[in-house]
Amino acid sequence: MQLIEDLRAEHALIEQVLGSLRAFVTARLAAQGDPGDGPRFMAFFRRFAGDFHHEKEEQVLFRALVERAEVPAERGPVAALTGEHQRMAALLDAMEHLIGGPLADDAERQLLQALAVDYSHALWRHIDAENSVLFPEGQERLRRFHVQDLPSRPMSGEERQAREVGEALIAAYPPQHDPTVHRGDGCVACPSYGVTCDGLEREWWTDLEWEDMWDRMSSD
């Protein structure tokens, strides 16, 4: 499905810019780096990751799952991932007044670092959940309901410019690896699992799907 291929490619870029954001914040804490690059990071995450990528997920993929594949909107993966989009946007709001200006004291430096870590960890794990669970399972469910493809949309001029800014930031601040973030595949690695979502099987599967699974297991 072309839409999901596009979303995966966008994830690859977003992951890299997240690593660059962490490298930029590390530089800022050491009184290095250009504070003017702070708003450029904000533009990438707001315009490209938010207005373009997240909006496309919610308005095209999530909507199709709900309206055409009988997936619940008010609970489960769709609700959980939409809620994560909102939480991450709030973290950007909190970072914005710190990332591009002078850091007055240790409290502001610690807050900027904490927000950058929280945002990057949340978005990296969110990407893992979508890549490993929502995209493959959502595509299969749509196919069962005879939906073979979904429309994408071109980037606006502002969104394209934000993508180009992100690519330039990767070159300026080589992405920083964070060994403390716990990443992985499957529902159990998702930050919403056990909090706002009980996993795809419990949230999406029908009684017939559970019966089919038990029949297959008993016949093995």
Sine and cosine of phi, psi and omega as CSV:
sin_phi,cos_phi,sin_psi,cos_psi,sin_omega,cos_omega
0.00,0.00,0.84,-0.54,-0.13,-0.99
-0.88,0.47,-0.63,0.78,-0.01,-1.00
-0.85,0.53,-0.72,0.69,-0.04,-1.00
-0.93,0.36,-0.60,0.80,0.09,-1.00
-0.87,0.49,-0.66,0.75,0.03,-1.00
-0.89,0.45,-0.70,0.72,-0.01,-1.00
-0.89,0.45,-0.64,0.77,0.04,-1.00
-0.90,0.44,-0.68,0.74,0.02,-1.00
-0.89,0.45,-0.64,0.77,0.05,-1.00
-0.90,0.43,-0.62,0.79,0.07,-1.00
-0.85,0.53,-0.67,0.75,-0.04,-1.00
-0.87,0.50,-0.66,0.75,0.04,-1.00
-0.93,0.36,-0.70,0.71,-0.02,-1.00
-0.86,0.50,-0.66,0.75,0.03,-1.00
-0.85,0.53,-0.69,0.73,-0.02,-1.00
-0.91,0.41,-0.67,0.74,-0.02,-1.00
-0.93,0.37,-0.51,0.86,0.11,-0.99
-0.87,0.50,-0.69,0.73,0.06,-1.00
-0.89,0.46,-0.59,0.81,0.05,-1.00
-0.93,0.37,-0.61,0.79,0.07,-1.00
-0.86,0.52,-0.69,0.72,0.01,-1.00
-0.90,0.43,-0.62,0.78,0.04,-1.00
-0.92,0.40,-0.63,0.78,0.02,-1.00
-0.90,0.44,-0.71,0.70,-0.01,-1.00
-0.90,0.43,-0.64,0.77,0.07,-1.00
-0.86,0.51,-0.67,0.74,0.03,-1.00
-0.91,0.42,-0.68,0.73,0.01,-1.00
-0.87,0.50,-0.65,0.76,-0.01,-1.00
-0.92,0.39,-0.38,0.92,0.05,-1.00
-0.99,-0.13,0.29,0.96,0.00,-1.00
0.88,0.48,0.55,0.83,0.04,-1.00
-0.85,-0.53,-0.03,-1.00,0.00,-1.00
0.97,0.25,0.26,-0.97,-0.03,-1.00
-0.99,-0.16,0.92,-0.40,0.01,-1.00
-0.82,0.57,-0.44,0.90,0.03,-1.00
-0.90,0.43,-0.27,0.96,0.06,-1.00
-0.98,0.20,-0.28,0.96,0.03,-1.00
-0.84,0.55,-0.80,0.60,0.04,-1.00
-0.88,0.48,-0.44,0.90,0.03,-1.00
-0.94,0.35,-0.63,0.77,0.11,-0.99
-0.89,0.47,-0.69,0.72,0.01,-1.00
-0.86,0.50,-0.66,0.75,0.00,-1.00
-0.89,0.45,-0.66,0.75,0.02,-1.00
-0.88,0.47,-0.77,0.64,-0.09,-1.00
-0.95,0.30,-0.51,0.86,0.02,-1.00
-0.98,0.19,-0.76,0.64,-0.13,-0.99
-0.99,0.14,-0.74,0.67,-0.06,-1.00
-0.99,0.13,-0.83,0.56,-0.04,-1.00
-0.93,0.36,-0.59,0.81,-0.06,-1.00
-1.00,0.00,-0.94,0.35,-0.10,-0.99
-0.89,0.46,-0.58,0.82,-0.04,-1.00
-1.00,-0.04,-0.88,0.47,-0.14,-0.99
-0.95,0.32,-0.83,0.55,-0.03,-1.00
-0.90,0.44,-0.62,0.79,0.03,-1.00
-0.89,0.46,-0.62,0.78,0.01,-1.00
-0.92,0.39,-0.64,0.77,0.08,-1.00
-0.86,0.51,-0.76,0.64,-0.10,-1.00
-0.94,0.34,-0.71,0.71,-0.13,-0.99
-0.99,0.11,-0.36,0.93,-0.01,-1.00
-0.93,-0.36,-0.90,0.43,-0.11,-0.99
-0.93,0.36,-0.81,0.59,-0.05,-1.00
-0.88,0.47,-0.66,0.75,-0.01,-1.00
-0.89,0.45,-0.65,0.76,0.01,-1.00
-0.90,0.43,-0.65,0.76,0.02,-1.00
-0.88,0.48,-0.65,0.76,-0.03,-1.00
-0.96,0.27,-0.75,0.66,-0.15,-0.99
-0.99,0.12,-0.42,0.91,-0.12,-0.99
-0.86,-0.51,-0.19,0.98,-0.05,-1.00
-0.79,-0.62,0.25,0.97,0.14,-0.99
0.86,0.50,0.60,0.80,0.06,-1.00
-1.00,-0.07,0.69,-0.73,-0.01,-1.00
-0.93,0.37,0.64,-0.77,0.02,-1.00
-1.00,-0.03,-0.48,0.88,-0.16,-0.99
-1.00,0.02,-0.10,0.99,0.01,-1.00
-0.46,-0.89,0.13,-0.99,0.05,-1.00
0.98,0.21,-0.29,-0.96,-0.12,-0.99
-0.84,0.54,-0.67,0.75,-0.03,-1.00
-0.89,0.46,-0.75,0.67,0.01,-1.00
-0.91,0.42,-0.65,0.76,-0.03,-1.00
-0.90,0.43,-0.72,0.69,-0.04,-1.00
-0.94,0.34,-0.58,0.81,0.09,-1.00
-0.90,0.44,-0.67,0.74,0.06,-1.00
-0.88,0.47,-0.60,0.80,0.04,-1.00
-0.91,0.40,-0.63,0.78,0.08,-1.00
-0.82,0.57,-0.70,0.72,-0.03,-1.00
-0.92,0.38,-0.66,0.75,0.01,-1.00
-0.90,0.43,-0.66,0.76,-0.01,-1.00
-0.93,0.37,-0.56,0.83,0.08,-1.00
-0.89,0.45,-0.60,0.80,0.03,-1.00
-0.92,0.39,-0.58,0.82,0.06,-1.00
-0.91,0.42,-0.63,0.78,0.08,-1.00
-0.88,0.48,-0.67,0.74,0.04,-1.00
-0.84,0.54,-0.68,0.74,-0.03,-1.00
-0.94,0.35,-0.52,0.85,-0.01,-1.00
-0.98,0.21,-0.44,0.90,-0.24,-0.97
-0.85,0.53,-0.64,0.77,-0.07,-1.00
-0.98,0.21,-0.18,0.98,-0.01,-1.00
-0.98,-0.20,-0.54,0.84,-0.27,-0.96
-0.97,0.26,-0.41,0.91,-0.09,-1.00
-0.93,-0.36,0.00,1.00,-0.05,-1.00
-0.86,-0.52,-0.03,-1.00,0.03,-1.00
-0.93,0.38,0.62,-0.79,0.03,-1.00
-1.00,-0.05,0.90,-0.44,-0.21,-0.98
-0.95,0.32,-0.58,0.82,-0.11,-0.99
-0.38,-0.93,-0.02,-1.00,-0.02,-1.00
-0.89,0.46,-0.55,0.83,0.00,-1.00
-0.88,0.47,-0.68,0.73,0.02,-1.00
-0.93,0.36,-0.61,0.79,0.04,-1.00
-0.90,0.44,-0.69,0.72,0.01,-1.00
-0.91,0.41,-0.61,0.79,0.01,-1.00
-0.92,0.39,-0.69,0.72,0.03,-1.00
-0.87,0.50,-0.71,0.71,0.01,-1.00
-0.89,0.46,-0.70,0.72,-0.02,-1.00
-0.89,0.46,-0.66,0.75,0.00,-1.00
-0.92,0.39,-0.66,0.75,0.01,-1.00
-0.90,0.43,-0.65,0.76,0.04,-1.00
-0.91,0.42,-0.73,0.68,-0.01,-1.00
-0.87,0.49,-0.72,0.69,-0.02,-1.00
-0.90,0.44,-0.74,0.67,-0.04,-1.00
-0.91,0.41,-0.68,0.73,0.02,-1.00
-0.88,0.48,-0.71,0.71,-0.03,-1.00
-0.88,0.47,-0.69,0.72,-0.07,-1.00
-0.97,0.25,-0.62,0.79,0.08,-1.00
-0.86,0.51,-0.73,0.69,-0.03,-1.00
-0.94,0.34,-0.56,0.83,0.08,-1.00
-0.88,0.47,-0.70,0.72,0.05,-1.00
-0.87,0.49,-0.69,0.72,0.03,-1.00
-0.86,0.52,-0.69,0.72,-0.02,-1.00
-0.89,0.45,-0.65,0.76,0.00,-1.00
-0.94,0.33,-0.71,0.70,-0.03,-1.00
-0.90,0.44,-0.65,0.76,-0.15,-0.99
-1.00,-0.05,-0.36,0.93,-0.07,-1.00
-0.84,-0.54,-0.89,0.45,-0.16,-0.99
-0.89,0.46,-0.71,0.70,-0.07,-1.00
-0.91,0.41,-0.81,0.59,-0.01,-1.00
-0.91,0.41,-0.67,0.75,-0.03,-1.00
-0.95,0.30,-0.62,0.78,0.03,-1.00
-0.91,0.41,-0.66,0.75,0.03,-1.00
-0.89,0.45,-0.67,0.74,0.01,-1.00
-0.91,0.42,-0.66,0.75,0.00,-1.00
-0.91,0.41,-0.65,0.76,0.05,-1.00
-0.88,0.47,-0.63,0.78,0.01,-1.00
-0.89,0.45,-0.59,0.81,0.04,-1.00
-0.89,0.46,-0.45,0.89,0.03,-1.00
-0.98,-0.18,0.35,0.94,0.12,-0.99
0.91,0.41,0.51,0.86,0.12,-0.99
-0.97,-0.25,0.95,-0.30,-0.09,-1.00
-1.00,-0.08,-0.42,0.91,-0.02,-1.00
-0.48,-0.88,0.35,-0.94,0.03,-1.00
-0.72,-0.69,0.53,-0.85,-0.03,-1.00
-0.96,0.28,0.58,-0.81,0.19,-0.98
-0.98,-0.21,-0.26,-0.96,0.12,-0.99
-0.48,-0.88,0.49,-0.87,0.04,-1.00
-0.95,0.31,0.38,-0.93,0.07,-1.00
-0.96,0.29,0.56,-0.83,0.19,-0.98
-0.95,0.31,0.19,-0.98,0.04,-1.00
-0.86,0.51,-0.64,0.77,-0.01,-1.00
-0.92,0.38,-0.64,0.77,0.01,-1.00
-0.93,0.37,-0.64,0.77,0.04,-1.00
-0.90,0.44,-0.66,0.75,0.04,-1.00
-0.89,0.46,-0.64,0.77,0.03,-1.00
-0.90,0.44,-0.62,0.78,0.06,-1.00
-0.89,0.46,-0.69,0.72,0.01,-1.00
-0.89,0.45,-0.61,0.79,0.07,-1.00
-0.88,0.47,-0.69,0.72,0.02,-1.00
-0.87,0.50,-0.68,0.73,0.02,-1.00
-0.89,0.46,-0.62,0.79,0.05,-1.00
-0.93,0.37,-0.60,0.80,0.00,-1.00
-0.92,0.40,-0.57,0.82,0.06,-1.00
-0.87,0.50,-0.65,0.76,0.01,-1.00
-0.94,0.35,-0.60,0.80,-0.05,-1.00
-0.97,0.24,-0.57,0.82,-0.03,-1.00
-0.78,-0.63,1.00,0.01,-0.02,-1.00
-0.78,0.62,0.75,-0.66,-0.12,-0.99
-0.81,0.59,0.69,-0.72,0.00,-1.00
-1.00,-0.08,0.76,-0.65,0.06,-1.00
-1.00,0.10,0.66,-0.75,0.02,-1.00
-0.89,-0.45,0.97,-0.24,-0.04,-1.00
-0.95,0.30,-0.13,0.99,-0.05,-1.00
-1.00,0.04,-0.21,0.98,-0.03,-1.00
-0.99,0.15,0.73,-0.68,-0.02,-1.00
-1.00,-0.07,0.96,-0.30,-0.05,-1.00
-0.91,-0.42,0.35,-0.94,0.03,-1.00
0.16,-0.99,0.08,-1.00,-0.03,-1.00
-0.99,-0.14,0.38,-0.93,0.09,-1.00
1.00,-0.05,0.24,-0.97,-0.05,-1.00
-0.87,0.50,-0.59,0.81,-0.08,-1.00
-0.91,0.42,-0.35,0.94,0.04,-1.00
-1.00,0.04,-0.14,0.99,-0.05,-1.00
-0.97,0.26,0.69,-0.72,-0.01,-1.00
-0.90,0.44,-0.33,0.94,-0.01,-1.00
-1.00,-0.01,-0.17,0.99,-0.08,-1.00
-0.91,0.42,0.80,-0.61,0.00,-1.00
0.99,0.17,-0.03,1.00,0.01,-1.00
-0.93,-0.37,-0.89,0.45,0.05,-1.00
-0.89,-0.46,0.02,1.00,-0.01,-1.00
-0.54,-0.84,0.70,-0.72,0.00,-1.00
-0.99,-0.10,0.24,0.97,0.03,-1.00
0.98,-0.20,0.46,-0.89,-0.12,-0.99
-0.86,0.51,-0.68,0.74,-0.05,-1.00
-0.89,0.46,-0.73,0.68,-0.02,-1.00
-0.94,0.35,-0.52,0.86,-0.09,-1.00
-1.00,0.03,-0.52,0.85,-0.12,-0.99
-0.95,-0.31,-0.54,0.84,-0.17,-0.99
-0.93,0.36,0.61,-0.79,0.10,-0.99
-1.00,0.01,0.17,-0.98,0.05,-1.00
-0.85,0.52,-0.61,0.79,0.01,-1.00
-0.90,0.43,-0.62,0.79,0.02,-1.00
-0.92,0.39,-0.64,0.77,0.07,-1.00
-0.91,0.42,-0.69,0.73,0.02,-1.00
-0.88,0.48,-0.66,0.75,0.02,-1.00
-0.89,0.45,-0.65,0.76,0.02,-1.00
-0.89,0.45,-0.71,0.70,-0.01,-1.00
-0.91,0.42,-0.60,0.80,0.05,-1.00
-0.89,0.45,-0.68,0.74,-0.01,-1.00
-0.92,0.38,-0.62,0.79,0.01,-1.00
-0.93,0.38,-0.63,0.78,-0.02,-1.00
-0.95,0.30,-0.38,0.92,-0.01,-1.00
-1.00,0.05,-0.19,0.98,0.00,-1.00
-0.96,0.27,0.00,0.00,0.00,0.00
